[in-house]
Amino acid sequence: QIRGLDQAARNSQDGISLIQTAEGALNETHSILQRMRELAVQASNDTNVTADRSAIQTEINQLASEVTRIAEKTTFNNQVLLSGGLGDLNIQTGANSGDITKITLSDMDAGSLTIDALDVSDNAKANAAITSVSAAISVVSTFRANLRAYQNRLEHTINNLNVNSENLTAAESRIRDVDMAKEMMIFSKNNILQQAAQAMLAQANQQPQGVLQLLR
């Protein structure tokens, strides 16, 4: 039971490491989306000429590609976390069957966030791009909040597992101490009985010698 609890704590720590890996990537994704929204707002201004909007479009396309690259390259133990539909992960957070914490991962590539085909070639399209990027930011923010909630839950789980493990270890130690005291008592009793038996035997052996002395 104790070893099972300790392993469950290690499992939970692995879950936290996975979450932190995803969160680190999403922090970068969030920054990119903020830049994309800034560019879309810039492109919506009709003081821009075609060349200006073309340059903005190029940067937006590159940033969208970077969002997808981050999603596809964010891995933990060779598993891609933010692209490819990994979905639900079950973390064994207890020593018994069914002691599971579920972590739900979502795809965070440009296609999944619907920012892979933004067009800022005119005011109306740039405003539509602002709406799309703002929605993507909201999705990423919600997902990050969920990940933080998972991490908090796992941290509490680890604390609880460690307390339970320490309590069981202490209880097992007390049981061993009681058993040891009992064994020592039995040993002492047997030792006393053995010594008494030896003394009685020695005394019995001396009695015939005393009779012989009287006969002489």
Residue pairs with C-beta under 8 A, 6 or more apart in sequence:
1 95
1 168
2 165
2 168
2 169
2 172
4 94
4 95
4 96
5 94
5 95
5 161
5 164
5 165
5 168
6 161
6 165
7 95
8 92
8 93
8 94
8 95
8 99
8 157
8 161
9 157
9 158
9 161
9 162
9 165
11 91
11 92
11 93
12 91
12 93
12 101
12 154
12 157
12 158
12 161
13 154
13 158
14 91
15 89
15 91
15 93
15 101
15 103
15 150
15 154
16 151
16 154
16 155
16 158
17 76
18 76
18 77
18 81
18 89
18 103
19 103
19 147
19 150
19 151
19 154
20 151
21 74
21 75
21 76
21 81
22 74
22 76
22 81
22 82
22 105
22 147
23 144
23 147
23 148
23 151
25 70
25 71
25 74
25 81
25 82
25 108
26 82
26 108
26 140
26 143
26 144
26 147
27 144
28 70
29 67
29 70
29 71
29 108
29 140
30 137
30 140
30 141
30 144
32 63
32 66
32 67
32 70
33 67
33 113
33 115
33 133
33 136
33 137
33 140
34 137
35 63
36 60
36 63
36 64
36 115
36 118
36 129
36 133
37 130
37 133
37 134
37 137
39 56
39 59
39 60
39 63
39 120
40 60
40 118
40 120
40 126
40 127
40 129
40 130
40 133
41 126
41 130
42 48
42 56
43 52
43 53
43 56
43 57
43 120
43 126
43 129
44 120
44 123
44 126
44 127
44 130
45 123
46 123
48 56
53 120
53 121
53 122
53 126
54 121
56 120
57 119
57 120
57 121
60 118
60 120
60 129
61 118
64 110
64 115
64 116
64 118
65 110
67 108
67 109
67 110
67 113
67 115
68 83
68 109
68 110
68 111
68 116
70 82
70 108
71 80
71 82
71 83
71 107
71 108
71 109
71 110
71 112
72 80
72 82
72 83
72 84
72 109
73 80
74 80
74 81
74 82
74 83
75 81
79 86
80 86
81 105
82 105
82 106
82 107
82 108
82 109
83 107
83 108
83 109
83 112
84 107
85 107
86 105
87 104
87 105
88 102
88 103
88 104
88 105
89 102
89 103
89 104
89 105
90 100
90 101
90 102
90 103
91 100
91 101
91 102
91 103
91 154
92 99
92 100
93 99
93 100
93 101
93 154
93 157
93 161
94 100
94 161
101 150
101 153
101 154
101 157
103 150
104 146
106 112
106 139
106 143
108 140
108 143
109 116
110 116
113 136
113 139
113 140
114 132
114 135
114 136
115 132
115 133
115 136
118 129
118 132
118 133
119 125
119 128
119 129
120 126
120 129
